[in-house]
């Protein structure tokens, strides 16, 4: 009888634990309503490195790809806009910061061009709102750190790229 009571107590505790865990991970209807009505913006994705180094396609539907953003993941969580980080690794790119910066910028543009029905470049709030209305991911660029701006040629290249975008 004593063992049976222990089993019943353990089973009951397991059920209570499972129920509380389930309650913690469930999302209320109101929370989902808010999430789905908002323009969700992620302010940092290192994915441009993958675009260049791994030839990663943001339209990939590979279920084994557990890292970084994809268009399917963005749609599933109602992500409306993403700031793609333009980061130049200082040691590996010494002497060609500007070239690598432009390659990273180009890699984001190329993804938008590859998936025009699901992604677009955005340069303003109006662009983000337009992407949202068109059910597309708005792609924005964020320059990380200031290594590219330490060289005159990089600063000119970045300014030229920005001017062409507006």
DSSP file (Angstrom, degrees, kcal/mol; ACC not computed):
  #  RESIDUE AA STRUCTURE BP1 BP2  ACC     N-H-->O    O-->H-N    N-H-->O    O-->H-N    TCO  KAPPA ALPHA  PHI   PSI    X-CA   Y-CA   Z-CA
    1    1 A X     >        0   0    0      0, 0.0     4,-2.4     0, 0.0     5,-0.2   0.000 360.0 360.0 360.0 -40.9    0.0    0.0    0.0
    2    2 A X  H  >  +     0   0    0      1,-0.2     4,-1.8     2,-0.2     5,-0.1   0.908 360.0  46.5 -60.7 -44.1    2.8    2.4    0.9
    3    3 A X  H  > S+     0   0    0      1,-0.2     4,-2.3     2,-0.2    -1,-0.2   0.896 110.2  53.6 -65.5 -41.0    4.5    1.9   -2.6
    4    4 A X  H  > S+     0   0    0      1,-0.2     4,-2.4     2,-0.2    -2,-0.2   0.900 107.7  50.7 -61.1 -41.0    1.1    2.3   -4.3
    5    5 A X  H  X S+     0   0    0     -4,-2.4     4,-2.6     2,-0.2    -1,-0.2   0.893 109.5  51.0 -63.4 -40.2    0.6    5.7   -2.4
    6    6 A X  H  X S+     0   0    0     -4,-1.8     4,-2.8     2,-0.2    -2,-0.2   0.905 110.6  48.8 -63.5 -41.7    4.1    6.8   -3.6
    7    7 A X  H  X S+     0   0    0     -4,-2.3     4,-2.8     2,-0.2    -2,-0.2   0.918 112.1  48.3 -64.5 -43.4    3.3    5.9   -7.2
    8    8 A X  H  X S+     0   0    0     -4,-2.4     4,-2.6     2,-0.2    -2,-0.2   0.920 113.5  47.1 -64.0 -43.4    0.0    7.8   -7.0
    9    9 A X  H  X S+     0   0    0     -4,-2.6     4,-2.7     2,-0.2    -2,-0.2   0.926 113.8  47.7 -63.8 -45.1    1.7   10.8   -5.5
   10   10 A X  H  X S+     0   0    0     -4,-2.8     4,-2.4     2,-0.2    -2,-0.2   0.916 113.3  47.9 -63.3 -43.1    4.5   10.7   -8.1
   11   11 A X  H  X S+     0   0    0     -4,-2.8     4,-2.3     2,-0.2    -2,-0.2   0.916 112.5  49.0 -63.3 -43.5    1.9   10.4  -10.9
   12   12 A X  H  X S+     0   0    0     -4,-2.6     4,-2.6     2,-0.2    -2,-0.2   0.916 111.4  49.1 -63.0 -43.7   -0.2   13.2   -9.5
   13   13 A X  H  X S+     0   0    0     -4,-2.7     4,-2.8     1,-0.2    -1,-0.2   0.900 110.0  51.9 -62.8 -39.9    2.9   15.5   -9.2
   14   14 A X  H  X S+     0   0    0     -4,-2.4     4,-2.7     2,-0.2    -2,-0.2   0.912 110.9  47.8 -62.7 -42.2    3.9   14.6  -12.8
   15   15 A X  H  X S+     0   0    0     -4,-2.3     4,-2.7     2,-0.2    -2,-0.2   0.920 112.6  48.3 -64.0 -44.2    0.4   15.5  -14.0
   16   16 A X  H  X S+     0   0    0     -4,-2.6     4,-2.6     2,-0.2     5,-0.2   0.925 113.5  47.9 -62.1 -44.3    0.5   18.8  -12.1
   17   17 A X  H  X S+     0   0    0     -4,-2.8     4,-2.6     2,-0.2    -2,-0.2   0.930 113.1  47.6 -62.0 -46.2    4.0   19.6  -13.4
   18   18 A X  H  X S+     0   0    0     -4,-2.7     4,-2.5     1,-0.2    -2,-0.2   0.897 112.7  49.3 -62.6 -41.2    2.9   18.8  -17.0
   19   19 A X  H  X S+     0   0    0     -4,-2.7     4,-2.3     2,-0.2    -1,-0.2   0.905 112.5  46.8 -66.4 -41.2   -0.2   20.9  -16.7
   20   20 A X  H  X S+     0   0    0     -4,-2.6     4,-1.9     2,-0.2    -2,-0.2   0.894 112.7  49.9 -69.1 -37.4    1.7   23.9  -15.3
   21   21 A X  H  X S+     0   0    0     -4,-2.6     4,-1.6    -5,-0.2    -2,-0.2   0.917 111.3  49.3 -63.9 -42.8    4.3   23.5  -18.0
   22   22 A X  H  X S+     0   0    0     -4,-2.5     4,-1.2     1,-0.2    -2,-0.2   0.901 110.1  50.9 -62.5 -41.6    1.6   23.4  -20.6
   23   23 A X  H  < S+     0   0    0     -4,-2.3    -1,-0.2     1,-0.2    -2,-0.2   0.854 109.1  52.1 -65.2 -34.1   -0.1   26.5  -19.2
   24   24 A X  H  < S+     0   0    0     -4,-1.9    -1,-0.2     1,-0.2    -2,-0.2   0.829 114.0  41.9 -71.9 -31.0    3.2   28.3  -19.3
   25   25 A X  H  < S+     0   0    0     -4,-1.6    -1,-0.2    -5,-0.1    -2,-0.2   0.572  92.9  97.2 -96.1  -8.9    3.9   27.6  -22.9
   26   26 A X     <  -     0   0    0     -4,-1.2     2,-0.5    -5,-0.2    -3,-0.0  -0.496  67.1-137.1 -79.3 152.9    0.4   28.1  -24.3
   27   27 A X        -     0   0    0     -2,-0.2    -2,-0.1     4,-0.0    -3,-0.0  -0.922  17.1-123.7-112.9 131.7   -0.4   31.4  -25.8
   28   28 A X     >  -     0   0    0     -2,-0.5     4,-2.2     1,-0.1     5,-0.2  -0.286  20.8-116.7 -70.9 158.3   -3.7   33.2  -25.1
   29   29 A X  H  > S+     0   0    0      1,-0.2     4,-2.3     2,-0.2     5,-0.1   0.869 117.0  53.6 -60.7 -37.4   -6.0   34.2  -27.9
   30   30 A X  H  > S+     0   0    0      2,-0.2     4,-2.4     1,-0.2    -1,-0.2   0.912 107.4  50.1 -65.9 -42.6   -5.6   37.8  -27.0
   31   31 A X  H  > S+     0   0    0      1,-0.2     4,-2.7     2,-0.2    -2,-0.2   0.913 111.7  48.4 -62.4 -42.1   -1.8   37.5  -27.2
   32   32 A X  H  X S+     0   0    0     -4,-2.2     4,-2.7     2,-0.2    -1,-0.2   0.893 109.4  53.2 -64.0 -39.5   -2.1   35.9  -30.6
   33   33 A X  H  X S+     0   0    0     -4,-2.3     4,-1.2     2,-0.2    -2,-0.2   0.920 111.8  45.1 -61.0 -44.2   -4.5   38.7  -31.7
   34   34 A X  H  X S+     0   0    0     -4,-2.4     4,-1.2     2,-0.2     3,-0.5   0.940 113.6  50.0 -64.7 -47.5   -1.9   41.3  -30.7
   35   35 A X  H  < S+     0   0    0     -4,-2.7     3,-0.5     1,-0.2    -2,-0.2   0.913 112.6  46.9 -56.8 -44.9    1.0   39.5  -32.3
   36   36 A X  H  < S+     0   0    0     -4,-2.7    -1,-0.2     1,-0.2    -2,-0.2   0.696 112.3  49.7 -75.1 -18.8   -0.9   39.1  -35.6
   37   37 A X  H  < S+     0   0    0     -4,-1.2    -1,-0.2    -3,-0.5    -2,-0.2   0.633  99.3  82.9 -92.0 -14.5   -2.1   42.7  -35.7
   38   38 A X  S  < S-     0   0    0     -4,-1.2     2,-0.9    -3,-0.5    -4,-0.0  -0.473  79.9-123.7 -89.2 157.1    1.4   44.2  -35.0
   39   39 A X        -     0   0    0     -2,-0.1     2,-0.4    40,-0.1    40,-0.1  -0.894  35.8-151.8 -94.0 104.4    4.2   44.9  -37.4
   40   40 A X  E     -a   79   0A   0     -2,-0.9    40,-2.4    38,-0.9    41,-1.9  -0.652  12.0-166.8 -84.3 129.7    6.9   42.8  -35.7
   41   41 A X  E     -a   81   0A   0     -2,-0.4     2,-0.5    39,-0.2    41,-0.2  -0.973  11.0-159.6-123.3 124.9   10.5   44.1  -36.3
   42   42 A X  E     -a   82   0A   0     39,-2.5    41,-2.4    -2,-0.5     3,-0.1  -0.895   6.9-159.4 -99.4 128.0   13.6   42.2  -35.4
   43   43 A X  E     +     0   0A   0     -2,-0.5     2,-0.3     1,-0.2    -1,-0.1   0.337  68.4  39.5 -95.8   8.5   16.6   44.6  -35.1
   44   44 A X  E     +     0   0A   0     41,-0.1     2,-0.4    40,-0.0    -1,-0.2  -0.776  49.6 158.0-162.0 114.8   19.5   42.2  -35.7
   45   45 A X  E >   -a   84   0A   0     38,-1.3    40,-3.2    -2,-0.3     3,-0.5  -0.984  22.2-161.3-133.4 125.4   20.1   39.2  -38.0
   46   46 A X  T >>  +     0   0    0     -2,-0.4     3,-1.6     1,-0.2     4,-0.6   0.280  58.9 117.0 -83.2  10.9   23.6   38.1  -38.8
   47   47 A X  H >>  +     0   0    0      1,-0.3     4,-2.3     2,-0.2     3,-0.8   0.740  53.8  74.7 -58.0 -30.9   22.3   36.2  -41.8
   48   48 A X  H <> S+     0   0    0     -3,-0.5     4,-2.0    37,-0.3    -1,-0.3   0.851  92.1  58.5 -53.8 -31.6   24.2   38.2  -44.5
   49   49 A X  H <> S+     0   0    0     -3,-1.6     4,-3.2     1,-0.2     5,-0.4   0.914 107.5  46.3 -60.7 -40.9   27.4   36.4  -43.4
   50   50 A X  H <X S+     0   0    0     -3,-0.8     4,-2.0    -4,-0.6     6,-1.9   0.879 106.0  59.1 -68.8 -37.1   25.6   33.1  -44.3
   51   51 A X  H  < S+     0   0    0     -4,-2.3     4,-0.4     4,-0.2    -1,-0.2   0.935 119.0  30.3 -55.1 -45.0   24.4   34.6  -47.6
   52   52 A X  H  < S+     0   0    0     -4,-2.0    -2,-0.2    -5,-0.2    -1,-0.2   0.950 126.9  38.1 -79.0 -52.5   28.0   35.1  -48.5
   53   53 A X  H  < S+     0   0    0     -4,-3.2    -3,-0.2    -5,-0.2    -2,-0.2   0.822 132.2  22.8 -75.0 -32.6   29.9   32.3  -46.8
   54   54 A X  S  < S-     0   0    0     -4,-2.0    -1,-0.2    -5,-0.4    -3,-0.2   0.376  96.5-121.2-115.9   2.0   27.4   29.5  -47.2
   55   55 A X        -     0   0    0     -5,-0.5    -4,-0.2    -4,-0.4    -3,-0.1   0.877  48.3-175.7  54.5  38.0   25.4   30.6  -50.2
   56   56 A X        -     0   0    0     -6,-1.9     2,-0.6    -9,-0.2    -1,-0.2  -0.408  18.6-146.8 -69.1 138.0   22.4   30.5  -47.9
   57   57 A X    >   -     0   0    0     -2,-0.1     3,-2.3    -3,-0.1    -1,-0.1  -0.941   6.0-149.4-108.0 120.1   19.0   31.1  -49.5
   58   58 A X  T 3  S+     0   0    0     -2,-0.6    13,-3.0     1,-0.3    14,-0.4   0.688  98.2  63.7 -63.0 -17.4   16.5   32.9  -47.1
   59   59 A X  T 3  S+     0   0    0     11,-0.2    -1,-0.3    12,-0.1    11,-0.1   0.377  76.3 133.3 -84.6   4.5   13.8   31.0  -49.0
   60   60 A X    <   -     0   0    0     -3,-2.3    12,-0.4     1,-0.1    11,-0.1  -0.254  39.0-170.4 -58.5 138.8   15.2   27.7  -47.9
   61   61 A X        +     0   0    0     10,-0.1     2,-0.5    11,-0.1    -1,-0.1   0.093  34.5 141.4-115.3  20.1   12.6   25.3  -46.5
   62   62 A X    >   -     0   0    0      1,-0.2     3,-1.6     2,-0.1    -2,-0.0  -0.506  42.6-154.5 -66.2 115.1   15.1   22.8  -45.1
   63   63 A X  T 3  S+     0   0    0     -2,-0.5    -1,-0.2     1,-0.3    -3,-0.0   0.699  91.8  63.5 -66.6 -17.0   13.6   21.6  -41.8
   64   64 A X  T 3  S+     0   0    0      1,-0.1     2,-1.4     2,-0.0    -1,-0.3   0.608  76.8  96.7 -80.9 -12.1   17.2   20.7  -40.6
   65   65 A X    <   +     0   0    0     -3,-1.6    -1,-0.1     1,-0.2     0, 0.0  -0.634  44.5 163.6 -80.8  94.3   18.1   24.4  -40.8
   66   66 A X        +     0   0    0     -2,-1.4     2,-0.3     3,-0.0    -1,-0.2   0.502  47.6  78.0 -92.2  -3.7   17.6   25.3  -37.2
   67   67 A X  S    S-     0   0    0     -3,-0.1    -3,-0.0     2,-0.1    -2,-0.0  -0.771  83.8  -4.8-110.8 153.1   19.5   28.6  -37.2
   68   68 A X  S    S-     0   0    0     -2,-0.3     2,-0.2     2,-0.0   -23,-0.0   0.140  89.9 -43.8  66.0-177.3   18.9   32.0  -38.4
   69   69 A X        +     0   0    0      4,-0.1     2,-0.3     3,-0.0    -2,-0.1  -0.487  46.3 178.0 -87.6 150.7   15.9   33.5  -40.3
   70   70 A X     >  -     0   0    0     -2,-0.2     4,-2.5   -11,-0.1   -11,-0.2  -0.949  41.7-112.8-140.4 162.2   14.1   32.0  -43.3
   71   71 A X  H  > S+     0   0    0    -13,-3.0     4,-2.3    -2,-0.3     5,-0.2   0.872 118.4  53.0 -64.8 -35.4   11.1   33.4  -45.1
   72   72 A X  H  > S+     0   0    0    -12,-0.4     4,-2.4   -14,-0.4    -1,-0.2   0.925 110.8  46.1 -64.3 -43.9    8.9   30.5  -43.8
   73   73 A X  H  > S+     0   0    0      2,-0.2     4,-1.7     1,-0.2     6,-0.2   0.902 111.3  52.9 -65.0 -40.5    9.9   31.2  -40.2
   74   74 A X  H  <>S+     0   0    0     -4,-2.5     5,-3.0     1,-0.2     4,-0.2   0.930 112.0  45.0 -60.6 -45.6    9.3   35.0  -40.7
   75   75 A X  H ><5S+     0   0    0     -4,-2.3     3,-1.3     1,-0.2    -2,-0.2   0.910 109.4  56.1 -64.6 -42.7    5.8   34.3  -42.0
   76   76 A X  H 3<5S+     0   0    0     -4,-2.4    -1,-0.2     1,-0.3    -2,-0.2   0.823 116.0  36.0 -61.7 -32.5    5.0   31.8  -39.3
   77   77 A X  T 3<5S-     0   0    0     -4,-1.7    -1,-0.3    -3,-0.1    -2,-0.2   0.239 113.0-113.1-107.5  14.6    5.8   34.3  -36.5
   78   78 A X  T < 5 +     0   0    0     -3,-1.3   -38,-0.9     1,-0.2     2,-0.5   0.833  49.2 175.0  61.4  35.3    4.4   37.3  -38.3
   79   79 A X  E   < +a   40   0A   0     -5,-3.0    -1,-0.2    -6,-0.2   -38,-0.2  -0.637   7.8 179.4 -73.8 121.6    7.8   39.0  -38.6
   80   80 A X  E     +     0   0A   0    -40,-2.4    58,-2.7    -2,-0.5     2,-0.3   0.766  60.4  16.3 -96.6 -29.9    7.2   42.1  -40.7
   81   81 A X  E     -ab  41 138A   0    -41,-1.9   -39,-2.5    56,-0.2     2,-0.4  -0.999  57.9-163.8-149.6 144.8   10.7   43.6  -40.9
   82   82 A X  E     -ab  42 139A   0     56,-2.8    58,-3.0    -2,-0.3     2,-0.8  -0.996  14.7-145.4-132.5 129.6   14.3   42.5  -40.3
   83   83 A X  E     - b   0 140A   0    -41,-2.4   -38,-1.3    -2,-0.4     2,-0.5  -0.853  22.7-149.4 -89.3 111.0   17.4   44.6  -39.9
   84   84 A X  E     -ab  45 141A   0     56,-3.3    58,-2.5    -2,-0.8     2,-0.4  -0.720  17.0-125.1 -84.3 125.5   20.2   42.6  -41.6
   85   85 A X  E     - b   0 142A   0    -40,-3.2     2,-0.9    -2,-0.5   -37,-0.3  -0.550  14.6-157.3 -78.1 126.6   23.5   43.2  -39.8
   86   86 A X  E     + b   0 143A   0     56,-3.3    58,-2.2    -2,-0.4     2,-0.5  -0.867  28.6 164.4-102.7  98.0   26.3   44.3  -42.1
   87   87 A X        -     0   0    0     -2,-0.9     2,-0.6    56,-0.2    58,-0.1  -0.971  26.2-155.1-123.8 126.9   29.3   43.3  -40.0
   88   88 A X        -     0   0    0     -2,-0.5     2,-0.4    56,-0.4    59,-0.1  -0.897  21.5-129.3-104.5 116.7   32.9   43.1  -41.3
   89   89 A X     >  -     0   0    0     -2,-0.6     4,-1.6     1,-0.1     5,-0.1  -0.516  21.5-144.9 -64.5 118.3   35.1   40.7  -39.4
   90   90 A X  T  4 S+     0   0    0     -2,-0.4     4,-0.2     1,-0.2    -1,-0.1   0.872  88.2  40.2 -62.4 -44.7   38.2   43.0  -38.8
   91   91 A X  T >4 S+     0   0    0      1,-0.2     3,-1.0     2,-0.2    -1,-0.2   0.938 117.1  46.4 -72.3 -45.7   41.0   40.5  -39.0
   92   92 A X  T 34 S+     0   0    0      1,-0.2    -1,-0.2     0, 0.0    -2,-0.2   0.755 121.2  38.5 -68.7 -23.5   39.8   38.5  -42.0
   93   93 A X  T >< S+     0   0    0     -4,-1.6     3,-2.5     2,-0.0    -1,-0.2   0.183  77.2 147.3-115.5  16.8   38.9   41.6  -44.0
   94   94 A X  T <  S+     0   0    0     -3,-1.0    -3,-0.1     1,-0.3    -4,-0.0  -0.305  74.9  16.3 -55.7 128.3   41.8   43.9  -43.1
   95   95 A X  T 3  S+     0   0    0     -2,-0.0    -1,-0.3     1,-0.0     3,-0.1   0.256 124.4  58.9  91.4 -13.2   42.5   46.1  -46.1
   96   96 A X    <>  +     0   0    0     -3,-2.5     4,-2.2     2,-0.1     5,-0.2  -0.145  56.0 131.9-140.3  44.6   39.3   45.4  -47.9
   97   97 A X  H  > S+     0   0    0      1,-0.2     4,-2.8     2,-0.2     5,-0.2   0.918  76.4  51.2 -59.5 -45.5   36.6   46.5  -45.5
   98   98 A X  H  > S+     0   0    0      1,-0.2     4,-2.7     2,-0.2     5,-0.2   0.930 109.6  49.0 -61.8 -46.4   34.7   48.5  -48.1
   99   99 A X  H  > S+     0   0    0      1,-0.2     4,-2.2     2,-0.2    -1,-0.2   0.925 114.8  44.6 -59.5 -45.6   34.6   45.6  -50.6
  100  100 A X  H  X S+     0   0    0     -4,-2.2     4,-2.4     2,-0.2    -1,-0.2   0.881 111.2  53.9 -69.1 -37.1   33.3   43.2  -47.9
  101  101 A X  H  X S+     0   0    0     -4,-2.8     4,-2.4     1,-0.2    -2,-0.2   0.944 111.3  45.4 -59.9 -47.5   30.8   45.7  -46.7
  102  102 A X  H  X S+     0   0    0     -4,-2.7     4,-3.0     1,-0.2    -2,-0.2   0.867 110.2  54.7 -66.0 -35.5   29.4   46.1  -50.2
  103  103 A X  H  X S+     0   0    0     -4,-2.2     4,-2.0    -5,-0.2    -1,-0.2   0.909 109.5  47.4 -62.9 -41.3   29.4   42.4  -50.7
  104  104 A X  H  X S+     0   0    0     -4,-2.4     4,-1.3     2,-0.2    -2,-0.2   0.922 113.0  47.9 -65.3 -43.7   27.3   42.0  -47.5
  105  105 A X  H >X S+     0   0    0     -4,-2.4     4,-1.9     1,-0.2     3,-0.6   0.942 111.8  50.5 -61.0 -47.1   24.9   44.7  -48.6
  106  106 A X  H 3X S+     0   0    0     -4,-3.0     4,-2.9     1,-0.2    -1,-0.2   0.860 102.9  60.9 -58.3 -36.2   24.6   43.2  -52.1
  107  107 A X  H 3X S+     0   0    0     -4,-2.0     4,-1.5     1,-0.2    -1,-0.2   0.855 105.6  46.6 -63.5 -33.7   23.9   39.8  -50.5
  108  108 A X  H <X S+     0   0    0     -4,-1.3     4,-2.1    -3,-0.6    -1,-0.2   0.927 112.3  49.5 -72.7 -45.0   20.7   41.2  -48.9
  109  109 A X  H  X S+     0   0    0     -4,-1.9     4,-2.4     1,-0.2    -2,-0.2   0.902 109.0  54.2 -57.2 -41.0   19.6   42.9  -52.1
  110  110 A X  H  X S+     0   0    0     -4,-2.9     4,-2.1     1,-0.2    -1,-0.2   0.881 106.4  51.0 -63.6 -38.4   20.2   39.6  -54.0
  111  111 A X  H  X S+     0   0    0     -4,-1.5     4,-1.4     2,-0.2    -1,-0.2   0.914 110.6  48.8 -64.8 -42.0   17.9   37.8  -51.5
  112  112 A X  H  < S+     0   0    0     -4,-2.1     7,-0.3     1,-0.2    -2,-0.2   0.899 112.9  48.1 -64.2 -39.3   15.2   40.4  -52.0
  113  113 A X  H >< S+     0   0    0     -4,-2.4     3,-0.7     1,-0.2    -1,-0.2   0.846 109.7  52.9 -68.8 -33.2   15.6   40.1  -55.8
  114  114 A X  H 3< S+     0   0    0     -4,-2.1    -1,-0.2     1,-0.2    -2,-0.2   0.781 121.4  31.0 -71.4 -27.3   15.5   36.3  -55.6
  115  115 A X  T >X  +     0   0    0     -4,-1.4     3,-2.0    -3,-0.1     4,-1.9  -0.434  67.7 153.6-129.8  57.8   12.2   36.4  -53.6
  116  116 A X  T <4 S+     0   0    0     -3,-0.7    -1,-0.1     1,-0.3    -2,-0.1   0.718  74.5  57.6 -65.4 -19.4   10.3   39.5  -54.8
  117  117 A X  T 34 S+     0   0    0      1,-0.1    -1,-0.3    -3,-0.1     3,-0.1   0.585 121.3  25.5 -83.2  -9.6    6.9   37.9  -54.0
  118  118 A X  T <4 S+     0   0    0     -3,-2.0    19,-2.8     1,-0.3     2,-0.3   0.489 122.9  35.1-129.8  -8.7    8.0   37.4  -50.3
  119  119 A X  E  <  +c  137   0A   0     -4,-1.9     2,-0.3    -7,-0.3    -1,-0.3  -0.998  53.9 178.1-152.1 144.6   10.6   40.0  -49.5
  120  120 A X  E     -c  138   0A   0     17,-2.6    19,-3.3    -2,-0.3     2,-0.2  -0.994  34.4-105.3-147.2 152.0   11.5   43.6  -50.4
  121  121 A X  E     -c  139   0A   0     -2,-0.3     2,-0.4    17,-0.2    19,-0.2  -0.530  37.1-160.8 -72.9 143.4   14.1   46.2  -49.5
  122  122 A X        +     0   0    0     17,-2.9    19,-0.3    -2,-0.2     3,-0.1  -0.988  25.5 168.6-132.1 139.4   12.8   48.9  -47.2
  123  123 A X        +     0   0    0     -2,-0.4     2,-0.3     1,-0.1    -1,-0.1   0.316  68.2  25.1-129.0   2.7   14.3   52.3  -46.5
  124  124 A X  S  > S-     0   0    0      1,-0.1     4,-1.9     0, 0.0     5,-0.1  -0.959  83.9 -97.7-157.3 170.0   11.5   54.0  -44.6
  125  125 A X  H  > S+     0   0    0     -2,-0.3     4,-2.8     1,-0.2     5,-0.2   0.897 123.1  57.4 -61.1 -40.7    8.5   53.4  -42.3
  126  126 A X  H  > S+     0   0    0      1,-0.2     4,-2.4     2,-0.2    -1,-0.2   0.902 105.7  50.0 -57.5 -41.1    6.3   53.8  -45.4
  127  127 A X  H  > S+     0   0    0      2,-0.2     4,-2.6     1,-0.2    -1,-0.2   0.906 110.0  50.0 -64.2 -41.6    8.2   50.9  -47.1
  128  128 A X  H  X S+     0   0    0     -4,-1.9     4,-2.2     1,-0.2    -2,-0.2   0.926 112.2  47.5 -62.8 -44.3    7.8   48.7  -44.0
  129  129 A X  H  X S+     0   0    0     -4,-2.8     4,-2.3     2,-0.2    -2,-0.2   0.883 111.4  50.8 -64.9 -37.8    4.1   49.4  -43.9
  130  130 A X  H  X S+     0   0    0     -4,-2.4     4,-2.0    -5,-0.2    -2,-0.2   0.920 109.5  50.3 -65.1 -43.5    3.8   48.7  -47.7
  131  131 A X  H  <>S+     0   0    0     -4,-2.6     5,-3.1     1,-0.2     4,-0.2   0.905 110.0  51.7 -59.8 -41.0    5.7   45.4  -47.2
  132  132 A X  H ><5S+     0   0    0     -4,-2.2     3,-1.3     1,-0.2    -2,-0.2   0.927 109.4  48.4 -62.3 -45.8    3.2   44.5  -44.4
  133  133 A X  H 3<5S+     0   0    0     -4,-2.3    -1,-0.2     1,-0.3    -2,-0.2   0.850 114.1  47.2 -62.3 -33.8    0.2   45.3  -46.6
  134  134 A X  T 3<5S-     0   0    0     -4,-2.0    -1,-0.3    -5,-0.2    -2,-0.2   0.354 114.1-118.4 -90.5   5.4    1.7   43.1  -49.4
  135  135 A X  T < 5 +     0   0    0     -3,-1.3     2,-0.3    -4,-0.2    -3,-0.2   0.903  69.9 133.2  58.2  44.5    2.6   40.3  -46.9
  136  136 A X      < -     0   0    0     -5,-3.1     2,-0.5    -6,-0.1   -17,-0.3  -0.870  63.7-108.3-120.6 155.4    6.3   40.6  -47.6
  137  137 A X  E     - c   0 119A   0    -19,-2.8   -17,-2.6    -2,-0.3     2,-0.5  -0.740  31.9-136.9 -80.4 125.9    9.3   40.7  -45.3
  138  138 A X  E     -bc  81 120A   0    -58,-2.7   -56,-2.8    -2,-0.5     2,-0.6  -0.756  17.8-152.3 -84.0 123.6   10.7   44.2  -45.2
  139  139 A X  E     +bc  82 121A   0    -19,-3.3   -17,-2.9    -2,-0.5     2,-0.3  -0.873  18.4 174.9-103.2 123.8   14.5   44.0  -45.4
  140  140 A X  E     -b   83   0A   0    -58,-3.0   -56,-3.3    -2,-0.6     2,-0.4  -0.827  23.8-126.2-121.0 162.4   16.6   46.8  -43.8
  141  141 A X  E     -b   84   0A   0     -2,-0.3     2,-0.4   -19,-0.3   -56,-0.2  -0.899  17.7-172.1-113.3 138.5   20.3   47.2  -43.4
  142  142 A X  E     -b   85   0A   0    -58,-2.5   -56,-3.3    -2,-0.4     2,-0.6  -0.978  18.3-141.3-129.5 119.8   22.1   47.9  -40.1
  143  143 A X  E     -b   86   0A   0     -2,-0.4     2,-0.4   -58,-0.2   -56,-0.2  -0.692  21.0-149.6 -80.7 122.0   25.9   48.7  -40.1
  144  144 A X        -     0   0    0    -58,-2.2   -56,-0.4    -2,-0.6     3,-0.3  -0.781  57.1 -13.6 -97.8 136.1   27.4   47.0  -37.1
  145  145 A X  S    S-     0   0    0     -2,-0.4     4,-0.1     1,-0.2   -59,-0.1  -0.092  82.5 -95.5  64.3-170.7   30.4   48.6  -35.4
  146  146 A X  S  > S+     0   0    0      2,-0.1     4,-0.5     1,-0.1     3,-0.2   0.189  84.6 112.9-129.1  19.3   32.4   51.3  -37.2
  147  147 A X  T >4 S+     0   0    0     -3,-0.3     3,-1.7     1,-0.2     4,-0.3   0.932  79.6  51.4 -59.2 -46.7   35.2   49.4  -38.9
  148  148 A X  G >4 S+     0   0    0      1,-0.3     3,-1.1     2,-0.2     7,-0.2   0.860 106.5  55.4 -60.5 -31.4   33.9   50.1  -42.4
  149  149 A X  G 34 S+     0   0    0      1,-0.2    -1,-0.3    -3,-0.2    -2,-0.2   0.552  88.3  78.8 -79.4  -4.6   33.6   53.8  -41.7
  150  150 A X  G << S+     0   0    0     -3,-1.7     2,-0.4    -4,-0.5    -1,-0.2   0.634  88.7  63.0 -77.4 -12.8   37.3   54.1  -40.6
  151  151 A X  S <> S-     0   0    0     -3,-1.1     4,-2.4    -4,-0.3     5,-0.2  -0.914  79.1-136.8-114.4 142.3   38.4   54.1  -44.2
  152  152 A X  H  > S+     0   0    0     -2,-0.4     4,-2.5     1,-0.2     5,-0.2   0.911 105.2  51.6 -60.5 -44.3   37.5   56.9  -46.7
  153  153 A X  H  > S+     0   0    0      1,-0.2     4,-2.3     2,-0.2    -1,-0.2   0.885 110.3  49.1 -64.0 -37.2   36.7   54.4  -49.5
  154  154 A X  H  > S+     0   0    0      2,-0.2     4,-2.8     1,-0.2     5,-0.2   0.923 110.5  50.4 -66.9 -42.4   34.4   52.4  -47.3
  155  155 A X  H  X S+     0   0    0     -4,-2.4     4,-2.5    -7,-0.2    -2,-0.2   0.919 112.6  46.6 -61.6 -42.5   32.6   55.5  -46.1
  156  156 A X  H  X S+     0   0    0     -4,-2.5     4,-2.6     2,-0.2    -1,-0.2   0.905 112.6  50.2 -64.7 -41.2   32.1   56.7  -49.7
  157  157 A X  H  X S+     0   0    0     -4,-2.3     4,-2.6    -5,-0.2    -2,-0.2   0.924 113.0  45.5 -64.3 -44.2   30.9   53.2  -50.8
  158  158 A X  H  X S+     0   0    0     -4,-2.8     4,-2.4     2,-0.2    -2,-0.2   0.915 113.7  49.3 -66.6 -42.1   28.4   53.0  -48.0
  159  159 A X  H  X S+     0   0    0     -4,-2.5     4,-2.4    -5,-0.2    -2,-0.2   0.901 112.0  49.2 -63.8 -39.7   27.2   56.5  -48.6
  160  160 A X  H  X S+     0   0    0     -4,-2.6     4,-2.2     2,-0.2    -2,-0.2   0.922 110.9  49.5 -64.6 -44.0   26.8   55.7  -52.3
  161  161 A X  H  X S+     0   0    0     -4,-2.6     4,-1.1     1,-0.2    -2,-0.2   0.901 113.0  47.5 -62.2 -40.4   24.9   52.5  -51.6
  162  162 A X  H  X S+     0   0    0     -4,-2.4     4,-0.9     1,-0.2     3,-0.2   0.895 110.7  51.1 -68.0 -39.5   22.6   54.4  -49.3
  163  163 A X  H >< S+     0   0    0     -4,-2.4     3,-0.6     1,-0.2    -2,-0.2   0.878 108.0  52.3 -66.1 -36.9   22.1   57.2  -51.8
  164  164 A X  H 3< S+     0   0    0     -4,-2.2    -1,-0.2     1,-0.2    -2,-0.2   0.782 105.3  57.5 -67.9 -26.1   21.2   54.7  -54.5
  165  165 A X  H 3<        0   0    0     -4,-1.1    -1,-0.2    -3,-0.2    -2,-0.2   0.725 360.0 360.0 -79.2 -20.8   18.6   53.1  -52.2
  166  166 A X    <<        0   0    0     -4,-0.9    -1,-0.2    -3,-0.6    -2,-0.2   0.460 360.0 360.0-100.0 360.0   16.6   56.3  -51.6
